[in-house]
Amino acid sequence: MRAIIVLFAAFVLAGCTVGTKFTKQQVDQIQVGSTTEPELLEIFGSPSSTSVSAEGGKSFAWIWSYSSVGGFRSGSRVLTVILSPDGVTKDYSVSNYTSPGLF
């Protein structure tokens, strides 16, 4: 019986994450007009997605998702950085999405 309780507790508390978690301190290092593509890659690592605009600029997105099995919260954070054609940060944003759990 004790083993069943321990397994149930482990199941309820288990969770998972996808992507690389990024911090406010890392995001605060981004400076519009000066942070370059190589600097972004050094700070955050490889982006989750990359796209190229018709003008030749790039857009990077770093996505971190988390969830738990036991009815706790799940959600994601997305950092999007838009680079000018010369590889300098033009704009950026951080979006947070959460889904309330059962508790």
Secondary structure, DSSP 8 states (H G I E B T S, - for coil): -HHHHHHHHHHHH-EEEEE----HHHHTT--TTT-BHHHHHHHH-S-SEEEE-TTS-EEEEEEEEEEETTS--EEEEEEEEEE-TTSBEEEEEEEEEEE----
